């Protein structure tokens, strides 16, 4: 009985950790959307900001990968 409750708690925690992946997707959307908005306002400066956009995407995706790792640890390491 007690083992079932622990397993259920691990699955609930894994589901909550997966919301971080959705947050990462929203973050990537904001980064790229702001880049496109700036590129449309000043096309000559867009080429210089491409590397900054990719760095922002990498940081946002890293948070999604960390939340996925936490979800996997909760599901299989408990």
Secondary structure, 3 states (H helix, E strand, C coil): CHHHHHHHHHHHHHHHHCHHHHHHHHHHHHHHHHHHHHHHHCHHHCHHHHHHHHHHHHHHHHHHHHHHHHHHHHHHCC
